[in-house]
Amino acid sequence: MSIFVWNKSFELGIEQFDDHHRRLVGLLNKMYDDFAAGTSQESLESVLDELVDYATYHLAAEEHWMKEQRYPELQQHQEEHKGFSNRIVEIQKDYHGRKAKLSLEVLIYLKEWLSDHILKTDAAYGQFYNGFSGL
């Protein structure tokens, strides 16, 4: 069972970032499946850590690419990334510090943020690039 079902509407037409997004969706679905199966806290921590690490890598790669492309909405995009990064690191710290357990609410937040961000904010840079490059 999946919390996030990937479909073509999430594709930007930029292979590198479509692949990154698929990987993030896969990690989120693994975390959800493990949560639903009652997997140990240590196993959930491992998947959460991988998700945070990969999200950090992905967001930095996107920002670097946007800078190279002279994307006009870079600053706004960076602000969205910063807010999300701060939140997922907070979730990670709380979980590692045993201040909070992973909850369905947190998983839904991650799914909704990622879905909304890809379909709106990331779609805008996809349109910029595809219009700019003539693809």
N, C-alpha and C positions, 0 to 999 in steps of 0.2 A: 504494500500500500504506500502511496506517496502523498506528501503534503503539498507538493508543487509539481504540477504536470506541465512539462515543457511542450510547446508547440511552436509552429513557424512564426507566430505573431511576436515572439521574443527575439527573433533573428534581426540583427542590425545590418547584415551584409558585409561585416568586417570579420573575417574568419577567426582571427586571433581572439577577439573579444567574445564572439559567439561561443567559441570553445571554452573560454574562461567562465562565461555565464553558465554553460552546461555543467561544468565541473562544480561550480558553487551550488547549483540546483541539486546535483548528485550528492554532495556532502550534506546539504540540508535534508534531503530525503533519507539519507543513511541515519542522520541524527534522529529524525522523526521515527523511523522504523525501529531503531535501537530503544528509543524512549518508550514507544508503544509496546515493545517486547519485554520491557522491564529489565533491560541490560544494566549491568553494574555501573555505579557512579564513575569508576575508573575508566571504563570503556566509553562512556558518554563524554568524559573529560577529554579523552584522546580525540574523538571526532570533533568536539567543540574547538579544541586547540588547532586542529587541522583546518577547520573552517575559518577561524580567526586569522591564522597565518596566510591561508590562500586568499582570503578577502583583502588583507593588507597588501599582499603582492599585486593582486588584480587592480586595486584602486590606484596604486602607485603607477602601474603600467599604463592604465587609462590616462592618468594625468600627464605622464611623460609624453604619450602619443598626442594628446590634445595640444600640448605645448608645441610640439614639433609641427602640428598641422595649423597652428595659430587659430585654434578654435575660439571664437569670440565669447563663448559662455563658460570658459575655463574656470574663472573665479567662482561663479555660482556653483558649478559642478564640484569644485574642491570643497566648498562649504557643506554641501550635502554629504560628501564623502567623510568629512571631518566629524560631522554629527553622528553618522552611522558608526564610524570607527570608534569614537568615544563610547558609544552605547554598547557595542559588542565586547569591547575590552572590559567595560564595567560588568557585563553579564559574566564574562570569563573569570574575572577576579572574584566576584561574589560566589560563583560556583566552586572555584578552587578553595576559597576561604570558608566554604561550608555556610556562607551567609544566606544562600538561596539554593533551591533545587531547580533543576531544569523543569520547566512547566510547559504545558500546551500553549499558554499565553505567550511565552517567549518564542516558541517555535512559530506561532502564527505571526508575531511581530516580524521575525526574520523573513518569513515567506512574503508577507505583505510589503515590507520595505523593498526587498529585492525585486519583486514583481513590478511594483509601482515605479521603481527607479529605472528598470530596464525599459518598460513600456513608454515612459515619458521622458525622463532626463537623458538616458542613453540613446533612445530613439532619435532625439534631436541631433546628437553628434553623428549618428549613423546617416541621417538625412543630409546633414552638412557635408559629410565626407562623400557620400554617394553622388550628391549633386555637384560637388566640387571636382571630383575625379572623373566625372562623366560615366560612371558605372551604371 
